Amino acid sequence: MIKSFLIAAMVLCFSTAANAQKSPDEFLIALMEQARELPTDNNSCTEDLLTLVRNNFDIEIMGRFILGRYWRKATYKQQEEFLDIFEKSTTKRFAPMLKDIPPDSFNITKIESQVNDILIYSTFQSNNNTVKIKWRLRRNVHHQDVVDYPKWPEYKIIDIVAGGISLALTLRAEYNTIIAYQGIEGLISELQKKLEKNDS
C-alpha cells in the first residue's frame, strides 16, 4: 500500500513538472525576457547575470568542446579554473546581447530536432538590418532526475551561430592557438587579463 502510494506520488510529481516545462522556442523567449529584466552592467559580472548564464548555457559541454584534445590533457584544477573563467567570459559576452534583442522584431523561423540537439533559427531587426541567429540547444542531463526535475530547464544552449559563424568553433580555434604556444595556464591567464581589463 505504502509502496503504491509512493510510486503514484512520484508519477504525479513527474507529470506536473513535465507540464510546466517549456518547449524549445518558449525556453529561448523566456531566456531573453529574463535577460531584459536584469540590470546589465557591461563592466561587471554580477551574480544575477552569472546565474542567468549558468542556468541556460551548458558551460561544461561548451568548455570541453572548445578545448578539444587539450581538455583531456588538463589537470582537474586547470579544468575547474578554465570553466570558471570561461563562464564569466560567456556572461560578459552574451548577457548584454540577449538584453539588446528587440522583442517586437524577434521571430523564430524554424526548429530542427536532431538526435541530441535542437536547432532554433531566428531573426530580429537591428538598425534596419535583419540579423539571423541559430541557437543549438542540448537536452539537459539533470532534467532526467525526478527529484531535480522541476529545478532544471529541459534545454541548455551549447552554441550560437551568428552571420554563419559558430561561437564554439571560433573560440576553439582561438583558444587552441593560445594553448599551443602558452599551454593551458597561459590560456587561463590571458582570459583572466581580458576579464580584468574589461572590469577596470
C-alpha positions as CSV (number, residue, x, y, z in Angstrom):
1,M,0.0,0.0,0.0
2,I,2.7,2.4,1.0
3,K,4.9,1.4,-2.0
4,S,1.9,2.0,-4.3
5,F,1.3,5.4,-2.8
6,L,5.0,6.4,-3.2
7,I,5.0,5.4,-6.8
8,A,1.8,7.3,-7.5
9,A,3.2,10.4,-5.8
10,M,6.4,10.2,-7.9
11,V,4.4,9.8,-11.1
12,L,2.2,12.8,-10.2
13,C,5.3,14.9,-9.4
14,F,6.9,14.0,-12.7
15,S,3.7,14.7,-14.7
16,T,3.1,18.1,-13.0
17,A,6.7,19.1,-13.7
18,A,6.6,17.9,-17.2
19,N,3.5,20.1,-17.9
20,A,5.4,23.1,-16.5
21,Q,8.4,22.6,-18.9
22,K,8.8,25.0,-21.8
23,S,9.1,24.0,-25.5
24,P,12.4,24.9,-27.1
25,D,11.1,28.2,-28.5
26,E,9.4,29.1,-25.2
27,F,12.7,28.4,-23.4
28,L,14.6,30.8,-25.7
29,I,12.0,33.5,-25.5
30,A,11.8,33.2,-21.7
31,L,15.6,33.4,-21.5
32,M,15.6,36.8,-23.3
33,E,12.8,38.1,-21.2
34,Q,14.8,37.2,-18.1
35,A,17.9,38.9,-19.5
36,R,15.9,42.1,-20.2
37,E,14.6,42.2,-16.7
38,L,18.1,42.3,-15.2
39,P,20.2,45.5,-15.0
40,T,23.1,44.9,-17.3
41,D,26.4,46.5,-16.3
42,N,28.8,45.9,-19.1
43,N,31.7,46.4,-16.7
44,S,31.0,43.7,-14.3
45,C,29.7,40.1,-13.9
46,T,27.0,40.4,-11.3
47,E,25.8,37.3,-9.6
48,D,22.4,37.6,-11.2
49,L,23.9,37.6,-14.7
50,L,26.2,34.7,-13.8
51,T,23.1,32.8,-12.6
52,L,21.3,33.5,-15.8
53,V,24.2,32.1,-17.9
54,R,24.7,29.2,-15.5
55,N,21.1,28.1,-15.7
56,N,20.7,28.5,-19.5
57,F,24.1,27.7,-21.0
58,D,25.9,24.3,-20.6
59,I,29.3,25.8,-19.8
60,E,30.9,22.4,-19.2
61,I,29.8,20.9,-22.5
62,M,30.9,24.1,-24.3
63,G,34.2,24.2,-22.5
64,R,35.0,20.6,-23.2
65,F,34.3,21.0,-26.9
66,I,36.3,24.3,-27.2
67,L,39.4,22.9,-25.5
68,G,39.1,19.7,-27.6
69,R,42.0,17.3,-27.0
70,Y,43.5,19.8,-24.5
71,W,40.7,19.1,-22.1
72,R,41.9,15.6,-21.5
73,K,45.5,16.8,-21.0
74,A,44.5,19.4,-18.5
75,T,44.6,18.6,-14.8
76,Y,41.4,18.7,-12.8
77,K,42.4,22.0,-11.2
78,Q,43.1,23.5,-14.7
79,Q,39.7,22.3,-15.9
80,E,37.9,23.9,-13.0
81,E,39.8,27.2,-13.4
82,F,39.1,27.3,-17.1
83,L,35.4,26.6,-16.7
84,D,35.1,29.3,-14.0
85,I,36.8,32.0,-16.2
86,F,35.0,30.8,-19.3
87,E,31.7,31.1,-17.6
88,K,32.4,34.7,-16.6
89,S,33.6,35.5,-20.2
90,T,30.5,34.0,-21.6
91,T,28.4,36.1,-19.2
92,K,30.1,39.3,-20.3
93,R,29.7,38.4,-24.0
94,F,26.1,37.3,-24.1
95,A,24.1,38.8,-21.3
96,P,24.2,42.3,-22.9
97,M,23.4,40.8,-26.3
98,L,20.4,38.9,-25.0
99,K,19.1,42.1,-23.3
100,D,19.5,44.1,-26.5
101,I,17.5,41.8,-28.8
102,P,14.3,43.8,-29.5
103,P,11.3,41.6,-28.5
104,D,8.9,43.1,-31.1
105,S,11.0,42.0,-34.0
106,F,12.3,38.7,-32.7
107,N,11.0,35.8,-34.7
108,I,11.6,32.0,-34.7
109,T,11.6,30.8,-38.3
110,K,12.4,27.1,-37.9
111,I,13.1,24.4,-35.4
112,E,15.1,21.3,-36.2
113,S,15.2,18.3,-33.9
114,Q,18.4,16.2,-34.0
115,V,19.4,13.1,-32.0
116,N,20.7,15.0,-29.0
117,D,20.3,18.6,-30.0
118,I,17.7,21.1,-31.2
119,L,18.5,23.9,-33.7
120,I,16.4,27.0,-33.5
121,Y,16.6,29.5,-36.3
122,S,15.7,33.1,-35.5
123,T,15.8,36.6,-36.9
124,F,15.4,40.1,-35.5
125,Q,15.8,43.6,-36.8
126,S,18.7,45.8,-35.8
127,N,19.4,49.2,-37.4
128,N,17.1,48.3,-40.4
129,N,19.1,45.1,-40.9
130,T,17.8,41.5,-40.5
131,V,20.1,39.6,-38.1
132,K,20.0,35.8,-38.3
133,I,21.0,33.7,-35.3
134,K,20.9,29.9,-35.0
135,W,20.8,28.5,-31.4
136,R,22.0,25.0,-30.7
137,L,20.2,23.5,-27.6
138,R,21.0,20.3,-25.9
139,R,18.7,18.4,-23.6
140,N,19.8,18.9,-20.0
141,V,21.0,15.6,-18.4
142,H,19.9,16.8,-15.0
143,H,16.4,17.1,-16.4
144,Q,16.1,13.3,-16.3
145,D,16.3,13.1,-12.5
146,V,12.8,13.1,-11.0
147,V,13.9,14.8,-7.8
148,D,15.6,17.7,-9.6
149,Y,13.2,17.7,-12.5
150,P,11.3,20.9,-11.5
151,K,14.5,22.8,-10.8
152,W,16.3,22.4,-14.1
153,P,15.4,23.6,-17.6
154,E,14.9,20.9,-20.1
155,Y,17.3,22.5,-22.5
156,K,20.6,24.4,-22.4
157,I,22.4,26.4,-25.0
158,I,25.7,24.9,-26.3
159,D,26.4,27.1,-29.3
160,I,25.2,30.3,-31.1
161,V,25.8,30.9,-34.8
162,A,25.5,34.5,-36.0
163,G,26.3,35.5,-39.5
164,G,27.2,31.9,-40.3
165,I,29.9,32.0,-37.7
166,S,29.8,29.5,-34.8
167,L,30.8,30.8,-31.4
168,A,32.1,27.4,-30.3
169,L,34.2,26.8,-33.4
170,T,35.6,30.3,-33.3
171,L,36.6,30.0,-29.7
172,R,38.0,26.5,-30.2
173,A,40.4,27.8,-32.9
174,E,41.3,30.9,-30.9
175,Y,41.9,29.1,-27.6
176,N,43.7,26.2,-29.2
177,T,46.2,28.6,-30.8
178,I,46.9,30.2,-27.4
179,I,47.3,26.8,-25.8
180,A,49.7,25.6,-28.5
181,Y,52.1,28.4,-27.6
182,Q,51.4,29.1,-23.9
183,G,49.7,26.0,-22.6
184,I,46.5,25.7,-20.5
185,E,47.8,28.0,-17.8
186,G,48.7,30.6,-20.5
187,L,45.1,30.5,-21.8
188,I,43.6,30.9,-18.3
189,S,45.9,33.8,-17.7
190,E,45.0,35.5,-21.0
191,L,41.3,35.1,-20.3
192,Q,41.7,36.5,-16.8
193,K,43.6,39.5,-18.1
194,K,40.9,40.3,-20.6
195,L,38.2,40.0,-17.9
196,E,40.1,42.2,-15.5
197,K,40.8,44.8,-18.3
198,N,37.1,45.0,-19.1
199,D,36.2,45.2,-15.5
200,S,38.6,48.1,-14.9
